[in-house]
Amino acid sequence: MAERVLGGDTLRSLIVELLEPPPFFAKPKRLLDVSDVAEWLGVSKGWIRDHASGRRQPRLFAIKLGPAKGKGLWKFREEDVHQFIQDQRRR
């Protein structure tokens, strides 16, 4: 029935268009490292690691590359650090 309304070629091209992922035009932003965030917030790198790991509150959202426990590489999205700053503002 759909082919009668749209025509065979139109329906096929619509299905192909819907199944293809959208093109990725924007280059992803660089992830920040512990030093970048520590400098931005004016705190030590240890403070950043403690709050990223959850050992200290408030929690700073981060991406840990490497083993779940022990040494690993912490990375941060700029948006998450900005949100952390906004969440800590006192009203």
N, C-alpha and C positions, 0 to 999 in steps of 0.2 A: 504494500500500500504506500509506504513512504517513497518508494522508487517512482511510483506513478505521479506523486505530487512534486517531488524534487527532480526527478530524472536520475538515471543510473549513475552518470558521471558526477553529478552534483552531490549525490548522497555519498559516493565513495570518497570524494575529496573532503567532504565535511567530516567523515569518520576519521580519515587520515589526519586531518587538522586537529581534531579533538584528542587523538591518541598521542600525538607528538608532544614532547615536553616544550615549554615555552623557551625561546632563545634567552641566553644569559648575556645581557648587554653590559651590565655594570661590573667593573673589576671589584672583587671583594676587598673590603678594608683589611689592612694589616692588623693582626692581633698584637696587643701590647704584651710586654713581658713584665716581670716583677719589678725591674728597675724603672721602667716607664711609669708604672702605676705608683710606685713609692715616691718618685719625684713629683708626679702630678698631685698626690695627696699630702706631700711633705712629711712622710713617715718613713720608718726603716723598712728594708726588704723583709726582715723577720716579721714585722707587724703585718705586712701584706700576706705572707705565707700563712701565718696563724689564722687570719680572718678568712682566707680562701679555703683552708683545709677544714674549717669548722671548729678548730680548737678554741677560738675566741669568737665572741659575738660583738657586733653584728656580723652576719655572714656576708662575705664579698663573693659574688658569683664568679666562677673561674672555670677554665678548661684545663684539666690535668692530662698531660701527655706522658705516658709511661706507666709504671706499675701503680696499682691502686694504693699500696702502702709503700712507704720509703721514699727514696729519691724519685723525682719526676720533674717535668718541665711544666710550670704554670703559665698559662696564657689567658688574656683577658680581652673581652670585647669592649670597645670604647663606650658603647651604649650601656653596658652593664655597670661600668665604673661611674658613668654619669648618673644612672639611676640610683646607685649606691649613695652618691653625694646628695641627691634630692631626697632620698629616704631618711637621711640623717639630719636634715634641717630641722631645727627646733622652731615651733610656731608659737 
